[in-house]
Amino acid sequence: MDAYQIPQPIYSPPAPPAPPPAPAPRRSILKPILLVVGMVLVLAAAALAIWYFMGSRQAKIIVEEQQVKIIDQVQNSLADCANTANPEACRQDQIERAALDYQQVEVCELLSGAQHDACVSELARASQDVRICAYIQDKEKAQVCADNIYLKSATANRQISACQSIVDAEKQNGCRTMVGQGLSPAECLAADLGAEFCDQSAVINQAAQAQDPAICQQLENEESIMECLDFVYDDPDFDGLESSLEAGLGTDPRNPDTDGDGFSDGQEVQGGYNPLGDGRL
């Protein structure tokens, strides 16, 4: 009889421990904050735009109301012109004065044609605002108006760069010459006018001061020599008026702008203005 064998227990390894539960995802508070901030900014921008639009519209209404009142006042004052020797001239003068007093180009709309353009031109000239020239109906006169203002700015401030805004080629060259003659050789070079132009200006200036046409012969080309001679002979200040005419007008034949208002004597005479001061010829 076989010996009894005690059955051995089958070994089973213990089960591995269960993994810990995954942590719950953290909810970010940054995203809702950014969303709220974005909405606030959008609402603020919309409110600002509405405020700006309403403010601009209100300001425009106020300006228009003021313009209507001004024009009504001017029209009421024109009644006195009926009793004058020349009602039409009185009317034009009153409207031009009102446009200057109120600095309102809309007042000139009470005139028409050449009178309207003269009114606008005078206002632009007095205020030195080139934008007003755009209201002149005659496009050629509008450009002359703008060119004259650029010329005055260039000569008054001695800024040669302002001459480049002048459309009329002859007037632009005259501007460069007028400003260049007022500059020393060093200032001329500093204004980036070029050595050739500055050398030519120095010779012309010397010839004009000495009233010696022989000095002009130092220049290289015929065009420059002729320009130089203009300063020496009949038009030494290059303002477009002969010396004999300037003597009759009482202007300085060696000063292109006798009254110092930024417009040359020739330009003022051509436009019908007094080259010795305010007003018309």
VEXTOR-562047 format. One record per residue (C-alpha): residue number from 1; residue in one letter; x, y, z. Coordinates in steps of 0.02 Angstrom, whole numbers, plus 50000, padded with zeros to 5 digits. Example, Ala and Ser with C-alpha at 12.3 -4.5 7.8 and 13.67 -1.06 7.14 Angstrom:
# residues 2
@seq:1&type:a&east:50615&north:49775&up:50390
@seq:2&type:s&east:50684&north:49947&up:50357
END
This chain:
# residues 281
@seq:1&type:m&east:50000&north:50000&up:50000
@seq:2&type:d&east:50072&north:50163&up:49945
@seq:3&type:a&east:50108&north:50295&up:50073
@seq:4&type:y&east:49979&north:50428&up:50085
@seq:5&type:q&east:50038&north:50595&up:50013
@seq:6&type:i&east:49970&north:50754&up:50084
@seq:7&type:p&east:49917&north:50869&up:49943
@seq:8&type:q&east:50018&north:51030&up:49936
@seq:9&type:p&east:49921&north:51192&up:49915
@seq:10&type:i&east:49947&north:51280&up:49750
@seq:11&type:y&east:50032&north:51448&up:49778
@seq:12&type:s&east:49944&north:51597&up:49704
@seq:13&type:p&east:50032&north:51767&up:49712
@seq:14&type:p&east:49931&north:51906&up:49791
@seq:15&type:a&east:49839&north:52022&up:49672
@seq:16&type:p&east:49926&north:52188&up:49642
@seq:17&type:p&east:49851&north:52334&up:49734
@seq:18&type:a&east:49722&north:52437&up:49637
@seq:19&type:p&east:49791&north:52599&up:49565
@seq:20&type:p&east:49736&north:52756&up:49655
@seq:21&type:p&east:49589&north:52847&up:49574
@seq:22&type:a&east:49639&north:52979&up:49445
@seq:23&type:p&east:49625&north:53156&up:49513
@seq:24&type:a&east:49478&north:53256&up:49450
@seq:25&type:p&east:49532&north:53383&up:49315
@seq:26&type:r&east:49560&north:53556&up:49389
@seq:27&type:r&east:49444&north:53687&up:49316
@seq:28&type:s&east:49541&north:53839&up:49254
@seq:29&type:i&east:49471&north:54008&up:49309
@seq:30&type:l&east:49581&north:54104&up:49186
@seq:31&type:k&east:49473&north:54069&up:49034
@seq:32&type:p&east:49309&north:54140&up:49104
@seq:33&type:i&east:49404&north:54292&up:49170
@seq:34&type:l&east:49477&north:54327&up:48998
@seq:35&type:l&east:49306&north:54303&up:48921
@seq:36&type:v&east:49228&north:54429&up:49040
@seq:37&type:v&east:49369&north:54555&up:49012
@seq:38&type:g&east:49350&north:54536&up:48824
@seq:39&type:m&east:49163&north:54568&up:48833
@seq:40&type:v&east:49191&north:54721&up:48941
@seq:41&type:l&east:49318&north:54791&up:48817
@seq:42&type:v&east:49201&north:54762&up:48670
@seq:43&type:l&east:49059&north:54849&up:48761
@seq:44&type:a&east:49173&north:54994&up:48811
@seq:45&type:a&east:49234&north:55015&up:48631
@seq:46&type:a&east:49055&north:55014&up:48567
@seq:47&type:a&east:49003&north:55143&up:48698
@seq:48&type:l&east:49152&north:55253&up:48653
@seq:49&type:a&east:49112&north:55243&up:48468
@seq:50&type:i&east:48931&north:55292&up:48501
@seq:51&type:w&east:48986&north:55435&up:48614
@seq:52&type:y&east:49110&north:55497&up:48484
@seq:53&type:f&east:48981&north:55486&up:48344
@seq:54&type:m&east:48849&north:55577&up:48445
@seq:55&type:g&east:48975&north:55707&up:48503
@seq:56&type:s&east:49038&north:55738&up:48326
@seq:57&type:r&east:48861&north:55749&up:48261
@seq:58&type:q&east:48813&north:55870&up:48398
@seq:59&type:a&east:48968&north:55976&up:48365
@seq:60&type:k&east:48927&north:55979&up:48180
@seq:61&type:i&east:48750&north:56035&up:48217
@seq:62&type:i&east:48814&north:56174&up:48329
@seq:63&type:v&east:48936&north:56234&up:48196
@seq:64&type:e&east:48800&north:56231&up:48063
@seq:65&type:e&east:48683&north:56329&up:48176
@seq:66&type:q&east:48819&north:56458&up:48207
@seq:67&type:q&east:48851&north:56473&up:48020
@seq:68&type:v&east:48666&north:56502&up:47988
@seq:69&type:k&east:48661&north:56638&up:48121
@seq:70&type:i&east:48816&north:56722&up:48048
@seq:71&type:i&east:48747&north:56720&up:47872
@seq:72&type:d&east:48580&north:56788&up:47935
@seq:73&type:q&east:48671&north:56930&up:48022
@seq:74&type:v&east:48771&north:56969&up:47865
@seq:75&type:q&east:48615&north:56969&up:47756
@seq:76&type:n&east:48528&north:57087&up:47877
@seq:77&type:s&east:48675&north:57206&up:47872
@seq:78&type:l&east:48670&north:57211&up:47681
@seq:79&type:a&east:48508&north:57308&up:47685
@seq:80&type:d&east:48607&north:57466&up:47718
@seq:81&type:c&east:48695&north:57448&up:47550
@seq:82&type:a&east:48533&north:57492&up:47459
@seq:83&type:n&east:48557&north:57674&up:47506
@seq:84&type:t&east:48737&north:57687&up:47443
@seq:85&type:a&east:48799&north:57754&up:47277
@seq:86&type:n&east:48857&north:57581&up:47223
@seq:87&type:p&east:48752&north:57448&up:47310
@seq:88&type:e&east:48840&north:57302&up:47222
@seq:89&type:a&east:49014&north:57358&up:47273
@seq:90&type:c&east:48951&north:57390&up:47450
@seq:91&type:r&east:48875&north:57217&up:47458
@seq:92&type:q&east:49036&north:57134&up:47399
@seq:93&type:d&east:49140&north:57234&up:47522
@seq:94&type:q&east:49024&north:57195&up:47668
@seq:95&type:i&east:49024&north:57009&up:47631
@seq:96&type:e&east:49213&north:57002&up:47612
@seq:97&type:r&east:49235&north:57094&up:47777
@seq:98&type:a&east:49114&north:56977&up:47864
@seq:99&type:a&east:49205&north:56823&up:47796
@seq:100&type:l&east:49368&north:56892&up:47865
@seq:101&type:d&east:49292&north:56944&up:48032
@seq:102&type:y&east:49207&north:56777&up:48063
@seq:103&type:q&east:49341&north:56673&up:47973
@seq:104&type:q&east:49200&north:56581&up:47886
@seq:105&type:v&east:49219&north:56535&up:47703
@seq:106&type:e&east:49033&north:56495&up:47697
@seq:107&type:v&east:48996&north:56682&up:47704
@seq:108&type:c&east:49075&north:56698&up:47531
@seq:109&type:e&east:48935&north:56588&up:47465
@seq:110&type:l&east:48826&north:56744&up:47469
@seq:111&type:l&east:48925&north:56799&up:47317
@seq:112&type:s&east:48941&north:56714&up:47149
@seq:113&type:g&east:49064&north:56699&up:47006
@seq:114&type:a&east:49220&north:56806&up:47012
@seq:115&type:q&east:49159&north:56897&up:47167
@seq:116&type:h&east:49141&north:56733&up:47260
@seq:117&type:d&east:49316&north:56678&up:47210
@seq:118&type:a&east:49390&north:56846&up:47259
@seq:119&type:c&east:49309&north:56831&up:47430
@seq:120&type:v&east:49377&north:56656&up:47458
@seq:121&type:s&east:49549&north:56705&up:47394
@seq:122&type:e&east:49558&north:56853&up:47513
@seq:123&type:l&east:49508&north:56744&up:47660
@seq:124&type:a&east:49637&north:56612&up:47615
@seq:125&type:r&east:49769&north:56747&up:47595
@seq:126&type:a&east:49726&north:56826&up:47764
@seq:127&type:s&east:49719&north:56662&up:47859
@seq:128&type:q&east:49861&north:56580&up:47763
@seq:129&type:d&east:49758&north:56421&up:47757
@seq:130&type:v&east:49789&north:56332&up:47592
@seq:131&type:r&east:49637&north:56221&up:47619
@seq:132&type:i&east:49521&north:56370&up:47592
@seq:133&type:c&east:49587&north:56387&up:47414
@seq:134&type:a&east:49492&north:56228&up:47369
@seq:135&type:y&east:49327&north:56326&up:47385
@seq:136&type:i&east:49375&north:56437&up:47237
@seq:137&type:q&east:49267&north:56385&up:47090
@seq:138&type:d&east:49393&north:56433&up:46955
@seq:139&type:k&east:49519&north:56291&up:46967
@seq:140&type:e&east:49659&north:56394&up:46891
@seq:141&type:k&east:49632&north:56532&up:47019
@seq:142&type:a&east:49622&north:56401&up:47157
@seq:143&type:q&east:49795&north:56339&up:47109
@seq:144&type:v&east:49863&north:56516&up:47103
@seq:145&type:c&east:49791&north:56543&up:47278
@seq:146&type:a&east:49877&north:56387&up:47344
@seq:147&type:d&east:50041&north:56427&up:47258
@seq:148&type:n&east:50043&north:56601&up:47334
@seq:149&type:i&east:50018&north:56534&up:47509
@seq:150&type:y&east:50156&north:56406&up:47486
@seq:151&type:l&east:50267&north:56546&up:47420
@seq:152&type:k&east:50233&north:56655&up:47571
@seq:153&type:s&east:50268&north:56512&up:47689
@seq:154&type:a&east:50432&north:56473&up:47600
@seq:155&type:t&east:50494&north:56652&up:47599
@seq:156&type:a&east:50434&north:56696&up:47774
@seq:157&type:n&east:50510&north:56542&up:47854
@seq:158&type:r&east:50656&north:56527&up:47732
@seq:159&type:q&east:50607&north:56348&up:47698
@seq:160&type:i&east:50659&north:56296&up:47524
@seq:161&type:s&east:50562&north:56132&up:47543
@seq:162&type:a&east:50397&north:56230&up:47541
@seq:163&type:c&east:50438&north:56286&up:47364
@seq:164&type:q&east:50415&north:56106&up:47305
@seq:165&type:s&east:50228&north:56117&up:47341
@seq:166&type:i&east:50209&north:56256&up:47212
@seq:167&type:v&east:50134&north:56188&up:47050
@seq:168&type:d&east:50178&north:56332&up:46933
@seq:169&type:a&east:50354&north:56294&up:46873
@seq:170&type:e&east:50404&north:56476&up:46848
@seq:171&type:k&east:50340&north:56526&up:47019
@seq:172&type:q&east:50426&north:56375&up:47098
@seq:173&type:n&east:50592&north:56425&up:47021
@seq:174&type:g&east:50563&north:56603&up:47078
@seq:175&type:c&east:50528&north:56539&up:47253
@seq:176&type:r&east:50688&north:56439&up:47255
@seq:177&type:t&east:50784&north:56591&up:47194
@seq:178&type:m&east:50704&north:56709&up:47320
@seq:179&type:v&east:50735&north:56592&up:47466
@seq:180&type:g&east:50907&north:56543&up:47402
@seq:181&type:q&east:50960&north:56725&up:47386
@seq:182&type:g&east:50918&north:56750&up:47568
@seq:183&type:l&east:51030&north:56608&up:47623
@seq:184&type:s&east:51214&north:56613&up:47656
@seq:185&type:p&east:51319&north:56486&up:47558
@seq:186&type:a&east:51327&north:56376&up:47713
@seq:187&type:e&east:51138&north:56386&up:47742
@seq:188&type:c&east:51108&north:56351&up:47559
@seq:189&type:l&east:51211&north:56192&up:47567
@seq:190&type:a&east:51129&north:56142&up:47732
@seq:191&type:a&east:50959&north:56158&up:47646
@seq:192&type:d&east:51017&north:56022&up:47526
@seq:193&type:l&east:50997&north:56133&up:47373
@seq:194&type:g&east:51153&north:56066&up:47292
@seq:195&type:a&east:51322&north:56144&up:47264
@seq:196&type:e&east:51280&north:56201&up:47087
@seq:197&type:f&east:51125&north:56297&up:47141
@seq:198&type:c&east:51213&north:56373&up:47291
@seq:199&type:d&east:51362&north:56429&up:47187
@seq:200&type:q&east:51245&north:56507&up:47059
@seq:201&type:s&east:51146&north:56596&up:47197
@seq:202&type:a&east:51306&north:56667&up:47270
@seq:203&type:v&east:51357&north:56740&up:47101
@seq:204&type:i&east:51182&north:56813&up:47070
@seq:205&type:n&east:51179&north:56888&up:47243
@seq:206&type:q&east:51349&north:56967&up:47217
@seq:207&type:a&east:51299&north:57038&up:47046
@seq:208&type:a&east:51134&north:57107&up:47115
@seq:209&type:q&east:51218&north:57194&up:47262
@seq:210&type:a&east:51354&north:57269&up:47151
@seq:211&type:q&east:51233&north:57302&up:47006
@seq:212&type:d&east:51374&north:57238&up:46896
@seq:213&type:p&east:51320&north:57134&up:46745
@seq:214&type:a&east:51499&north:57077&up:46715
@seq:215&type:i&east:51489&north:56968&up:46870
@seq:216&type:c&east:51349&north:56869&up:46787
@seq:217&type:q&east:51471&north:56809&up:46655
@seq:218&type:q&east:51550&north:56697&up:46787
@seq:219&type:l&east:51402&north:56581&up:46766
@seq:220&type:e&east:51418&north:56436&up:46647
@seq:221&type:n&east:51257&north:56430&up:46546
@seq:222&type:e&east:51156&north:56561&up:46455
@seq:223&type:e&east:50996&north:56532&up:46554
@seq:224&type:s&east:51085&north:56564&up:46719
@seq:225&type:i&east:51168&north:56720&up:46649
@seq:226&type:m&east:51000&north:56789&up:46591
@seq:227&type:e&east:50924&north:56754&up:46762
@seq:228&type:c&east:51071&north:56844&up:46842
@seq:229&type:l&east:51049&north:56994&up:46727
@seq:230&type:d&east:50867&north:57007&up:46781
@seq:231&type:f&east:50932&north:57051&up:46954
@seq:232&type:v&east:51051&north:57180&up:46886
@seq:233&type:y&east:50946&north:57274&up:46760
@seq:234&type:d&east:50761&north:57313&up:46749
@seq:235&type:d&east:50706&north:57190&up:46883
@seq:236&type:p&east:50847&north:57179&up:47011
@seq:237&type:d&east:50736&north:57103&up:47146
@seq:238&type:f&east:50659&north:56977&up:47025
@seq:239&type:d&east:50482&north:57014&up:47078
@seq:240&type:g&east:50412&north:57031&up:46902
@seq:241&type:l&east:50404&north:57222&up:46904
@seq:242&type:e&east:50523&north:57334&up:46810
@seq:243&type:s&east:50615&north:57464&up:46913
@seq:244&type:s&east:50528&north:57607&up:46824
@seq:245&type:l&east:50357&north:57535&up:46870
@seq:246&type:e&east:50411&north:57508&up:47050
@seq:247&type:a&east:50465&north:57690&up:47057
@seq:248&type:g&east:50289&north:57740&up:47007
@seq:249&type:l&east:50211&north:57623&up:47134
@seq:250&type:g&east:50327&north:57676&up:47273
@seq:251&type:t&east:50393&north:57500&up:47302
@seq:252&type:d&east:50575&north:57456&up:47331
@seq:253&type:p&east:50653&north:57395&up:47166
@seq:254&type:r&east:50782&north:57296&up:47265
@seq:255&type:n&east:50659&north:57214&up:47384
@seq:256&type:p&east:50542&north:57084&up:47305
@seq:257&type:d&east:50420&north:57102&up:47450
@seq:258&type:t&east:50414&north:57285&up:47499
@seq:259&type:d&east:50277&north:57269&up:47631
@seq:260&type:g&east:50348&north:57107&up:47701
@seq:261&type:d&east:50186&north:57009&up:47691
@seq:262&type:g&east:50262&north:56858&up:47604
@seq:263&type:f&east:50192&north:56898&up:47431
@seq:264&type:s&east:50308&north:56977&up:47304
@seq:265&type:d&east:50267&north:57150&up:47239
@seq:266&type:g&east:50234&north:57079&up:47066
@seq:267&type:q&east:50111&north:56949&up:47132
@seq:268&type:e&east:50014&north:57080&up:47230
@seq:269&type:v&east:50004&north:57200&up:47082
@seq:270&type:q&east:49951&north:57059&up:46967
@seq:271&type:g&east:49815&north:57008&up:47090
@seq:272&type:g&east:49754&north:57187&up:47112
@seq:273&type:y&east:49821&north:57207&up:47289
@seq:274&type:n&east:49920&north:57349&up:47364
@seq:275&type:p&east:50106&north:57302&up:47370
@seq:276&type:l&east:50136&north:57432&up:47505
@seq:277&type:g&east:50011&north:57364&up:47632
@seq:278&type:d&east:49835&north:57301&up:47655
@seq:279&type:g&east:49691&north:57326&up:47534
@seq:280&type:r&east:49674&north:57333&up:47347
@seq:281&type:l&east:49752&north:57448&up:47219
END
